[in-house]
């Protein structure tokens, strides 16, 4: 498959995606933003807890630095 064929297929696929997409209203946007923010915070808290546990296991004290 040549580069020109791949590029043409990519452009066609991109046009198809853009043709079915729409701009969300403010309620839908706010709901999505809240869900994303909760997910980011959850991943951060889980990572922080894992860092504390690893720090306690390795050094025996709570030194994260």
C-alpha positions as CSV (number, residue, x, y, z in Angstrom):
1,X,0.0,0.0,0.0
2,X,1.6,3.3,-1.1
3,X,1.8,6.4,1.0
4,X,-0.6,8.2,-1.4
5,X,-3.2,5.5,-0.9
6,X,-2.8,5.6,2.9
7,X,-3.1,9.4,2.9
8,X,-6.2,9.3,0.7
9,X,-7.8,6.6,3.0
10,X,-7.0,8.7,6.0
11,X,-8.6,11.8,4.5
12,X,-11.7,9.9,3.6
13,X,-12.0,8.4,7.1
14,X,-11.5,11.9,8.6
15,X,-14.3,13.3,6.5
16,X,-16.6,10.5,7.5
17,X,-15.9,11.1,11.2
18,X,-16.4,14.9,10.9
19,X,-19.6,14.5,9.0
20,X,-21.3,12.5,11.9
21,X,-19.8,14.6,14.7
22,X,-21.6,17.4,16.4
23,X,-21.0,20.2,18.9
24,X,-22.2,19.3,22.4
25,X,-24.6,21.6,24.2
26,X,-23.6,23.1,27.5
27,X,-25.2,20.5,29.7
28,X,-23.5,17.6,27.8
29,X,-20.2,19.4,27.9
30,X,-20.4,20.1,31.7
31,X,-21.4,16.5,32.4
32,X,-18.4,15.2,30.3
33,X,-16.0,17.7,32.0
34,X,-17.1,16.5,35.5
35,X,-16.7,12.8,34.6
36,X,-13.2,13.5,33.2
37,X,-12.2,15.6,36.2
38,X,-13.4,12.8,38.6
39,X,-11.4,10.3,36.5
40,X,-8.2,12.3,36.6
41,X,-8.6,12.9,40.4
42,X,-9.2,9.2,41.0
43,X,-6.1,8.2,39.0
44,X,-4.1,10.7,40.9
45,X,-5.3,9.6,44.3
46,X,-4.6,5.9,43.4
47,X,-1.1,6.8,42.2
48,X,-0.4,8.8,45.4
49,X,-1.6,5.9,47.6
50,X,0.6,3.5,45.7
51,X,3.6,5.9,46.0
52,X,3.0,6.0,49.8
53,X,2.8,2.3,50.1
54,X,5.9,1.7,48.0
55,X,7.7,4.3,50.1
56,X,6.8,2.6,53.3
57,X,7.8,-0.8,52.0
58,X,11.2,0.3,50.6
59,X,12.5,2.8,53.2
60,X,10.3,2.0,56.2
61,X,9.4,5.7,56.5
62,X,7.1,8.1,54.7
63,X,9.7,10.0,52.6
64,X,8.2,10.5,49.1
65,X,11.3,12.5,47.9
